[in-house]
Amino acid sequence: MTPDAPTLLEAVLLAALESPCGITGALARARTLTPAPLPALDRDETVRHALARYQREHWIQVLPSPGAAPRYHLTGLGEQRLLWHRQRGTLEAPT
């Protein structure tokens, strides 16, 4: 079963945030995790909206940053959600 675009977007962004990074780093990592191009990753507003939702859901946190751009990282709930995606088959577990 192929996951729908919003589910795949959620999975790759959460996986990209396993280690702290800003939006640019998260997008670069997420693009390497998609089996095919994901147009949502090319829409800045869509990605920012998704990150805001993940923060409201307490899946990610905004870390203190010396610069103007925020840095994001998974919380415990985000790690559980990412594990759910991997168990469900949305994303393959890293080898």
All heavy atoms as an XYZ file, in Angstrom:
734
protein
N       0.839     -1.180      0.000
C       0.000      0.000      0.000
C       0.886      1.246      0.000
O       1.799      1.379      0.789
C      -0.882     -0.022      1.246
C      -1.795      1.162      1.345
S      -2.874      1.083      2.777
C      -1.987      2.159      3.878
N       0.589      2.149     -0.891
C       1.326      3.405     -0.973
C       0.667      4.425     -0.064
O      -0.546      4.640     -0.148
C       1.325      3.929     -2.425
O       1.846      2.915     -3.268
C       2.148      5.179     -2.548
N       1.444      5.062      0.814
C       0.849      6.064      1.718
C       0.430      7.309      0.947
O       1.017      7.650     -0.076
C       1.974      6.367      2.698
C       3.219      5.978      2.002
C       2.862      4.879      1.049
N      -0.600      7.994      1.453
C      -1.014      9.242      0.826
C       0.031     10.316      1.111
O       0.876     10.166      2.000
C      -2.406      9.659      1.330
C      -2.457      9.824      2.833
O      -1.959     10.843      3.325
O      -2.976      8.914      3.509
N      -0.016     11.395      0.344
C       1.006     12.447      0.447
C       1.115     13.069      1.845
O       2.223     13.234      2.351
C       0.767     13.510     -0.611
N      -0.005     13.407      2.522
C       0.137     13.986      3.866
C       0.789     13.027      4.861
O       1.587     13.436      5.703
C      -1.290     14.327      4.282
C      -2.030     14.492      2.995
C      -1.405     13.496      2.056
N       0.472     11.741      4.766
C       1.068     10.750      5.662
C       2.555     10.604      5.380
O       3.371     10.546      6.304
C       0.352      9.388      5.501
O      -1.035      9.566      5.772
C       0.922      8.349      6.439
N       2.908     10.565      4.108
C       4.322     10.448      3.746
C       5.086     11.706      4.149
O       6.203     11.618      4.674
C       4.479     10.179      2.248
C       5.894      9.932      1.760
C       6.552      8.769      2.498
C       5.906      9.663      0.258
N       4.487     12.883      3.962
C       5.123     14.132      4.378
C       5.408     14.104      5.874
O       6.507     14.438      6.314
C       4.245     15.332      4.021
C       4.770     16.694      4.475
C       6.045     17.058      3.735
C       3.710     17.772      4.285
N       4.421     13.688      6.657
C       4.597     13.605      8.103
C       5.733     12.654      8.459
O       6.609     12.977      9.264
C       3.294     13.118      8.741
C       3.360     12.935     10.232
C       2.058     12.417     10.794
O       1.032     13.108     10.643
O       2.060     11.321     11.389
N       5.751     11.503      7.836
C       6.764     10.497      8.140
C       8.168     10.984      7.807
O       9.091     10.847      8.615
C       6.458      9.198      7.397
N       8.352     11.567      6.627
C       9.706     11.984      6.239
C      10.178     13.191      7.035
O      11.362     13.291      7.358
C       9.860     12.209      4.713
C       9.615     10.929      3.949
C       8.989     13.332      4.199
N       9.269     14.110      7.371
C       9.691     15.260      8.178
C      10.055     14.831      9.598
O      11.055     15.297     10.154
C       8.612     16.340      8.205
C       8.492     17.198      6.945
C       7.304     18.157      7.049
C       9.776     17.970      6.681
N       9.274     13.941     10.181
C       9.622     13.464     11.520
C      10.955     12.714     11.495
O      11.788     12.894     12.381
C       8.508     12.572     12.082
C       7.206     13.279     12.444
C       6.158     12.268     12.901
C       7.418     14.339     13.506
N      11.166     11.894     10.483
C      12.434     11.171     10.370
C      13.597     12.143     10.184
O      14.684     11.939     10.731
C      12.376     10.177      9.209
N      13.362     13.202      9.434
C      14.421     14.192      9.203
C      14.795     14.924     10.486
O      15.924     15.392     10.633
C      13.968     15.200      8.146
N      13.868     14.991     11.433
C      14.109     15.728     12.666
C      14.581     14.836     13.809
O      14.574     15.250     14.965
C      12.838     16.488     13.072
C      12.435     17.589     12.092
C      11.060     18.129     12.430
C      13.469     18.696     12.074
N      15.029     13.632     13.484
C      15.588     12.762     14.524
C      16.818     13.398     15.161
O      17.115     13.156     16.318
C      15.953     11.391     13.955
C      14.771     10.476     13.814
C      15.163      9.083     13.441
O      15.555      8.872     12.282
O      15.095      8.199     14.313
N      17.539     14.183     14.380
C      18.626     14.971     14.954
C      18.288     16.440     14.694
O      17.675     16.766     13.683
C      19.981     14.586     14.352
O      19.973     14.757     12.963
N      18.656     17.324     15.612
C      18.259     18.736     15.502
C      18.717     19.382     14.206
O      19.844     19.149     13.755
C      18.945     19.400     16.698
C      19.253     18.303     17.643
C      19.463     17.080     16.811
N      17.830     20.157     13.606
C      18.190     20.912     12.404
C      17.141     21.985     12.154
O      16.059     21.969     12.739
C      18.314     19.989     11.196
S      16.799     19.137     10.761
N      17.469     22.873     11.269
C      16.539     23.911     10.850
C      15.687     23.411      9.704
O      15.791     22.254      9.277
N      14.877     24.282      9.157
C      13.958     23.877      8.104
C      14.705     23.450      6.838
O      14.323     22.487      6.178
C      12.908     24.971      7.819
C      11.774     24.409      6.968
C      13.534     26.188      7.193
C      10.567     25.319      6.881
N      15.802     24.122      6.516
C      16.563     23.769      5.321
C      17.165     22.374      5.448
O      17.070     21.564      4.527
C      17.671     24.811      5.058
O      17.069     26.101      4.950
C      18.434     24.497      3.796
N      17.746     22.091      6.595
C      18.312     20.765      6.827
C      17.248     19.688      6.846
O      17.442     18.585      6.313
N      16.097     19.994      7.445
C      15.000     19.025      7.492
C      14.499     18.708      6.086
O      14.242     17.544      5.760
C      13.862     19.564      8.351
N      14.390     19.733      5.252
C      13.946     19.500      3.877
C      14.952     18.656      3.102
O      14.568     17.743      2.364
C      13.715     20.831      3.166
C      12.462     21.577      3.581
C      12.440     22.966      2.953
C      11.226     20.801      3.215
N      16.233     18.965      3.268
C      17.264     18.189      2.569
C      17.233     16.726      3.003
O      17.280     15.812      2.169
C      18.640     18.791      2.827
N      17.132     16.491      4.302
C      17.064     15.105      4.799
C      15.794     14.413      4.328
O      15.816     13.253      3.941
C      17.113     15.092      6.320
C      18.445     15.471      6.891
C      18.379     15.465      8.407
N      19.562     16.082      8.978
C      19.641     16.478     10.227
N      18.618     16.309     11.060
N      20.740     17.030     10.690
N      14.666     15.125      4.398
C      13.381     14.535      4.017
C      13.387     14.107      2.550
O      12.861     13.048      2.209
C      12.250     15.520      4.285
N      13.998     14.914      1.690
C      14.038     14.572      0.257
C      14.805     13.275      0.012
O      14.501     12.556     -0.931
C      14.647     15.715     -0.541
C      13.699     16.862     -0.726
C      14.260     17.933     -1.660
N      13.292     18.981     -1.864
C      13.284     20.144     -1.215
N      14.220     20.419     -0.335
N      12.355     21.034     -1.456
N      15.790     12.990      0.854
C      16.549     11.746      0.664
C      15.765     10.528      1.141
O      16.136      9.399      0.816
C      17.901     11.781      1.412
O      17.657     11.807      2.822
C      18.743     12.979      0.996
N      14.703     10.734      1.901
C      13.928      9.630      2.462
C      12.702      9.259      1.639
O      12.081      8.231      1.893
C      13.479      9.985      3.887
C      14.594     10.250      4.886
C      14.016     10.820      6.176
C      15.359      8.969      5.163
N      12.339     10.079      0.672
C      11.144      9.795     -0.112
C      11.484      8.856     -1.259
O      12.516      9.012     -1.922
C      10.523     11.078     -0.693
O      11.491     11.745     -1.477
C      10.019     11.986      0.397
N      10.624      7.867     -1.508
C      10.881      6.939     -2.606
C      10.725      7.600     -3.975
O      11.301      7.153     -4.957
C       9.835      5.843     -2.398
C       8.776      6.457     -1.551
C       9.427      7.536     -0.755
N       9.958      8.666     -4.037
C       9.741      9.432     -5.269
C       9.610     10.895     -4.863
O       9.388     11.196     -3.694
C       8.466      8.958     -5.960
N       9.761     11.813     -5.814
C       9.601     13.230     -5.455
C       8.261     13.481     -4.770
O       7.228     12.940     -5.156
C       9.672     13.947     -6.805
C      10.460     13.029     -7.674
C      10.097     11.636     -7.230
N       8.302     14.284     -3.734
C       7.107     14.635     -2.971
C       6.885     16.134     -3.139
O       7.594     16.940     -2.540
C       7.298     14.257     -1.502
C       6.120     14.431     -0.563
C       4.925     13.592     -1.031
C       6.508     14.012      0.843
N       5.925     16.535     -3.993
C       5.717     17.961     -4.283
C       5.498     18.830     -3.044
O       5.870     19.996     -3.041
C       4.477     17.965     -5.184
C       4.455     16.610     -5.815
C       5.008     15.683     -4.772
N       4.929     18.283     -1.981
C       4.682     19.073     -0.775
C       5.973     19.611     -0.179
O       5.972     20.668      0.455
C       3.940     18.232      0.261
N       7.090     18.912     -0.383
C       8.371     19.385      0.151
C       8.876     20.630     -0.582
O       9.756     21.324     -0.087
C       9.429     18.282      0.077
C       9.225     17.109      1.031
C      10.240     16.009      0.740
C       9.337     17.561      2.473
N       8.302     20.912     -1.751
C       8.707     22.094     -2.514
C       7.869     23.323     -2.175
O       8.148     24.415     -2.645
C       8.598     21.813     -4.015
C       9.570     20.735     -4.454
O      10.665     20.649     -3.854
O       9.236     19.975     -5.380
N       6.857     23.145     -1.341
C       5.987     24.265     -0.961
C       6.322     24.698      0.464
O       5.980     24.022      1.427
C       4.528     23.843     -1.062
C       4.114     23.583     -2.482
C       2.607     23.352     -2.577
N       2.337     22.542     -3.734
C       2.025     21.239     -3.695
N       1.918     20.618     -2.544
N       1.807     20.583     -4.802
N       6.975     25.827      0.574
C       7.429     26.331      1.869
C       6.268     26.480      2.858
O       6.378     26.102      4.019
C       8.147     27.671      1.675
C       8.838     28.140      2.929
O       9.643     27.369      3.482
O       8.566     29.281      3.360
N       5.155     26.990      2.394
C       4.004     27.210      3.277
C       3.467     25.875      3.813
O       3.089     25.770      4.981
C       2.901     27.948      2.520
C       1.729     28.313      3.390
C       0.698     29.140      2.643
O       1.054     29.873      1.717
O      -0.480     29.035      3.008
N       3.442     24.857      2.980
C       2.962     23.535      3.399
C       3.870     22.956      4.475
O       3.397     22.427      5.488
C       2.903     22.581      2.188
O       2.016     23.131      1.212
C       2.433     21.203      2.587
N       5.171     23.081      4.281
C       6.130     22.543      5.244
C       6.038     23.302      6.567
O       6.002     22.691      7.642
C       7.560     22.578      4.673
C       8.585     22.198      5.729
C       7.658     21.653      3.458
N       5.969     24.613      6.508
C       5.854     25.403      7.737
C       4.547     25.096      8.487
O       4.531     25.010      9.710
C       5.948     26.903      7.429
C       7.345     27.316      7.028
C       7.454     28.820      6.834
N       8.720     29.170      6.252
C       9.862     29.260      6.932
N       9.875     29.025      8.218
N      10.984     29.588      6.320
N       3.474     24.915      7.745
C       2.194     24.561      8.362
C       2.300     23.185      9.033
O       1.804     23.000     10.156
C       1.091     24.567      7.298
C      -0.258     24.203      7.820
N      -0.980     25.025      8.648
C      -1.001     23.092      7.650
C      -2.122     24.438      8.955
N      -2.163     23.263      8.362
N       2.944     22.247      8.356
C       3.125     20.904      8.926
C       3.966     20.973     10.198
O       3.615     20.354     11.210
C       3.779     19.981      7.897
N       5.063     21.717     10.180
C       5.915     21.827     11.371
C       5.154     22.471     12.532
O       5.309     22.052     13.681
C       7.185     22.609     11.052
C       8.183     21.909     10.125
C       9.334     22.854      9.778
C       8.695     20.624     10.731
N       4.334     23.473     12.235
C       3.531     24.112     13.290
C       2.546     23.101     13.888
O       2.346     23.064     15.109
C       2.792     25.323     12.726
N       1.967     22.278     13.039
C       1.045     21.245     13.543
C       1.777     20.240     14.416
O       1.294     19.853     15.486
C       0.366     20.528     12.378
C      -0.578     19.451     12.865
C      -1.272     18.707     11.736
N      -1.578     17.398     12.249
C      -1.088     16.278     11.774
N      -0.284     16.279     10.746
N      -1.424     15.121     12.306
N       2.953     19.810     13.990
C       3.714     18.827     14.768
C       4.112     19.416     16.122
O       4.165     18.704     17.114
C       4.960     18.352     14.022
C       4.688     17.817     12.632
C       5.682     17.777     11.679
C       3.417     17.368     12.256
C       5.449     17.294     10.414
C       3.179     16.900     10.982
C       4.191     16.866     10.052
O       3.955     16.403      8.792
N       4.364     20.726     16.140
C       4.687     21.373     17.409
C       3.450     21.420     18.311
O       3.543     21.158     19.507
C       5.235     22.778     17.158
C       5.759     23.432     18.413
C       6.360     24.796     18.157
O       6.361     25.293     17.036
N       6.874     25.409     19.198
N       2.291     21.715     17.739
C       1.040     21.716     18.521
C       0.721     20.319     19.057
O       0.173     20.173     20.151
C      -0.139     22.199     17.666
C      -0.215     23.684     17.483
C      -1.539     24.119     16.886
N      -1.961     23.368     15.713
C      -1.605     23.642     14.458
N      -0.804     24.671     14.205
N      -2.050     22.906     13.457
N       1.060     19.298     18.283
C       0.825     17.907     18.699
C       1.891     17.428     19.689
O       1.825     16.307     20.165
C       0.834     16.981     17.471
C      -0.253     17.257     16.459
C      -1.612     16.734     16.864
O      -1.682     15.917     17.792
O      -2.599     17.151     16.238
N       2.892     18.269     19.936
C       4.020     17.959     20.823
C       4.907     16.831     20.276
O       5.498     16.082     21.042
C       3.538     17.627     22.253
C       2.750     18.737     22.868
N       3.348     19.896     23.320
C       1.424     18.881     23.077
C       2.418     20.702     23.791
N       1.237     20.110     23.649
N       4.971     16.731     18.943
C       5.848     15.745     18.314
C       7.245     16.323     18.098
O       8.207     15.571     17.995
C       5.296     15.298     16.973
C       3.989     14.569     17.055
C       3.433     13.991     18.168
C       3.067     14.354     15.998
N       2.230     13.432     17.847
C       1.974     13.629     16.530
C       3.057     14.690     14.658
C       0.894     13.239     15.753
C       1.977     14.298     13.887
C       0.910     13.578     14.432
N       7.325     17.656     17.998
C       8.618     18.320     17.850
C       8.683     19.488     18.822
O       7.661     19.957     19.319
C       8.874     18.828     16.399
C       7.862     19.906     16.005
C       8.900     17.681     15.415
C       8.171     20.584     14.679
N       9.905     19.929     19.060
C      10.103     21.122     19.881
C      11.026     22.070     19.131
O      11.815     21.644     18.292
C      10.709     20.749     21.227
C      12.080     20.108     21.129
C      12.615     19.717     22.494
O      12.234     20.293     23.492
N      13.507     18.737     22.521
N      10.874     23.346     19.425
C      11.751     24.356     18.849
C      12.877     24.563     19.839
O      12.639     24.847     21.015
C      11.002     25.672     18.582
C      11.952     26.718     18.020
C       9.838     25.436     17.630
N      14.095     24.399     19.370
C      15.267     24.540     20.230
C      15.768     25.974     20.217
O      15.607     26.687     19.217
C      16.382     23.613     19.744
C      16.039     22.126     19.703
C      17.181     21.354     19.047
C      15.778     21.605     21.099
N      16.402     26.404     21.290
C      17.030     27.733     21.271
C      18.071     27.773     20.151
O      18.820     26.812     19.963
C      17.696     27.844     22.637
C      17.107     26.763     23.470
C      16.588     25.703     22.547
N      18.081     28.845     19.427
C      18.990     28.965     18.292
C      19.711     30.304     18.355
O      19.073     31.332     18.623
C      18.203     28.853     16.989
O      19.033     29.011     15.883
N      21.015     30.310     18.080
C      21.739     31.581     18.104
C      21.350     32.492     16.946
O      21.472     33.700     17.032
C      23.205     31.164     18.008
C      23.187     29.811     17.397
C      21.889     29.178     17.793
N      20.837     31.927     15.874
C      20.449     32.728     14.716
C      18.957     33.003     14.707
O      18.227     32.687     15.645
N      18.506     33.583     13.612
C      17.098     33.931     13.488
C      16.228     32.724     13.137
O      15.057     32.676     13.491
C      16.929     35.000     12.416
N      16.804     31.746     12.444
C      16.033     30.579     12.014
C      15.891     29.567     13.155
O      16.867     29.237     13.824
C      16.712     29.927     10.818
N      14.677     29.071     13.381
C      14.489     28.086     14.446
C      15.094     26.730     14.088
O      15.248     26.399     12.918
C      12.968     27.983     14.573
C      12.435     28.426     13.260
C      13.430     29.406     12.711
N      15.452     25.976     15.123
C      15.916     24.604     14.960
C      14.890     23.709     15.633
O      14.347     24.053     16.672
C      17.295     24.415     15.591
C      18.385     25.180     14.847
C      19.727     25.149     15.545
N      20.153     23.839     16.014
C      20.800     22.915     15.283
N      21.062     23.172     14.026
N      21.171     21.768     15.812
N      14.633     22.575     15.014
C      13.607     21.660     15.490
C      14.227     20.327     15.883
O      15.277     19.947     15.388
C      12.568     21.405     14.384
C      11.918     22.665     13.865
C      12.413     23.309     12.738
C      10.810     23.213     14.488
C      11.826     24.460     12.253
C      10.211     24.363     14.011
C      10.723     24.980     12.884
O      10.140     26.122     12.409
N      13.516     19.600     16.760
C      13.962     18.268     17.181
C      12.751     17.478     17.661
O      11.795     18.049     18.179
C      15.010     18.378     18.292
C      15.670     17.090     18.637
N      16.209     16.243     17.701
C      15.881     16.494     19.821
C      16.741     15.187     18.310
N      16.534     15.316     19.602
N      12.804     16.169     17.495
C      11.710     15.313     17.951
C      11.614     15.282     19.470
O      12.618     15.332     20.161
C      11.938     13.867     17.491
C      11.699     13.509     16.043
C      11.886     12.008     15.847
C      10.323     13.920     15.591
N      10.405     15.164     19.957
C      10.172     14.910     21.379
C       9.933     13.404     21.530
O       9.931     12.669     20.531
C       8.916     15.660     21.859
O       7.787     15.139     21.149
C       9.033     17.161     21.643
N       9.690     12.968     22.741
C       9.365     11.561     22.966
C       8.118     11.139     22.198
O       8.068     10.049     21.619
N       7.113     12.018     22.159
C       5.894     11.716     21.405
C       6.184     11.635     19.907
O       5.612     10.804     19.201
C       4.815     12.769     21.666
C       4.158     12.744     23.037
C       3.216     13.933     23.199
C       3.414     11.441     23.246
N       7.078     12.491     19.443
C       7.466     12.451     18.032
C       8.199     11.167     17.684
O       8.000     10.598     16.608
N       9.038     10.704     18.598
C       9.737      9.437     18.375
C       8.739      8.291     18.303
O       8.887      7.390     17.474
C      10.760      9.194     19.478
C      11.948     10.134     19.406
C      12.869     10.037     20.618
O      12.569      9.245     21.539
O      13.875     10.746     20.623
N       7.707      8.325     19.156
C       6.673      7.289     19.111
C       5.898      7.342     17.801
O       5.585      6.304     17.212
C       5.705      7.451     20.286
C       6.313      7.116     21.619
C       5.354      7.400     22.778
O       4.205      7.777     22.566
N       5.841      7.222     23.982
N       5.596      8.549     17.344
C       4.864      8.698     16.076
C       5.719      8.197     14.912
O       5.218      7.529     14.003
C       4.479     10.162     15.875
C       3.644     10.423     14.659
C       2.273      9.845     14.796
N       1.479     10.211     13.619
C       0.221      9.904     13.468
N      -0.424      9.236     14.397
N      -0.423     10.267     12.381
N       7.009      8.481     14.932
C       7.911      8.004     13.883
C       7.991      6.476     13.913
O       7.963      5.831     12.863
C       9.299      8.627     14.040
C      10.349      8.205     13.027
C       9.891      8.471     11.599
C      11.661      8.926     13.321
N       8.066      5.891     15.092
C       8.080      4.439     15.221
C       6.788      3.849     14.647
O       6.815      2.832     13.941
C       8.255      4.038     16.680
C       8.230      2.540     16.975
C       9.374      1.833     16.262
C       8.321      2.302     18.474
N       5.665      4.502     14.911
C       4.385      4.064     14.356
C       4.438      4.039     12.834
O       3.983      3.090     12.199
C       3.273      4.985     14.862
C       1.915      4.672     14.310
C       1.053      3.718     14.753
C       1.263      5.330     13.222
N      -0.094      3.740     14.007
C       0.006      4.718     13.054
C       1.629      6.369     12.367
C      -0.898      5.121     12.067
C       0.733      6.769     11.395
C      -0.512      6.147     11.249
N       5.012      5.089     12.233
C       5.142      5.139     10.770
C       6.011      3.987     10.275
O       5.696      3.357      9.267
C       5.754      6.469     10.317
C       4.767      7.581     10.229
N       3.730      7.608      9.327
C       4.653      8.731     10.942
C       3.025      8.719      9.473
N       3.572      9.412     10.459
N       7.088      3.719     10.963
C       7.975      2.640     10.530
C       7.306      1.274     10.680
O       7.450      0.416      9.813
C       9.282      2.712     11.299
C      10.113      3.902     10.844
C      11.489      3.917     11.423
N      12.282      4.951     10.767
C      13.064      5.793     11.394
N      13.196      5.734     12.704
N      13.745      6.700     10.732
N       6.577      1.070     11.752
C       5.879     -0.199     11.952
C       4.754     -0.374     10.933
O       4.476     -1.484     10.496
C       5.307     -0.285     13.376
C       6.371     -0.444     14.419
C       5.821     -0.350     15.842
O       4.751      0.211     16.073
N       6.558     -0.895     16.782
N       4.151      0.707     10.574
C       3.061      0.699      9.601
C       3.577      0.520      8.175
O       2.829      0.174      7.278
C       2.319      2.036      9.736
C       1.084      2.163      8.958
C       0.384      3.457      9.398
N      -0.814      3.607      8.633
C      -1.032      4.578      7.775
N      -0.126      5.518      7.591
N      -2.152      4.635      7.109
N       4.845      0.809      7.966
C       5.430      0.661      6.633
C       5.444      1.930      5.817
O       5.783      1.908      4.644
N       5.078      3.060      6.438
C       5.133      4.344      5.724
C       6.579      4.652      5.357
O       6.862      5.127      4.274
C       4.580      5.494      6.607
O       3.317      5.117      7.116
C       4.446      6.770      5.806
N       7.484      4.356      6.278
C       8.926      4.544      6.068
C       9.638      3.263      6.444
O       9.231      2.573      7.375
C       9.471      5.619      7.015
C       9.377      7.061      6.617
C      10.062      7.907      7.686
C       9.991      7.332      5.284
N      10.709      2.993      5.747
C      11.531      1.868      6.139
C      12.417      2.291      7.298
O      12.872      3.425      7.363
C      12.409      1.408      4.975
C      11.609      0.797      3.843
C      12.501      0.278      2.746
O      13.716      0.092      2.974
O      11.984      0.047      1.644
N      12.641      1.365      8.218
C      13.553      1.644      9.332
C      14.959      1.789      8.784
O      15.327      1.118      7.816
C      13.475      0.522     10.355
N      15.773      2.672      9.376
C      17.154      2.818      8.909
C      17.930      1.532      9.135
O      17.688      0.799     10.092
C      17.710      3.969      9.746
C      16.822      4.053     10.930
C      15.488      3.495     10.528
N      18.859      1.268      8.235
C      19.682      0.052      8.365
C      20.991      0.343      9.006
O      21.448      1.432      9.086
C      19.925     -0.580      6.985
O      20.494      0.396      6.110
C      18.617     -1.117      6.424
